[in-house]
């Protein structure tokens, strides 16, 4: 258990930031799932729009330190290639 006031404050800050990060990560997962559902339905236009909505949030997650840069790039790249193969 934290004994010093500084340690107690750090615990409070960590809890708040963890909650924010959990929310951000969940939002990113939901948006990615929306893109995948659009791809699975076979609608290339809807999938493109869903990716257009998801991409800024994924990159914002990188900027905020919620996910790593290469992870975001990999997810966007794989979704884009799936959409591209869908429309071809």
Secondary structure, DSSP 8 states (H G I E B T S, - for coil): ---SHHHHHHHHHHHHHHHHHHHHHHHHHHHHHHHHHHHHHT-HHHHHHHHHHHHHHHHHHHHTTSS-HHHHHHHHHHHHHHHHHHH-
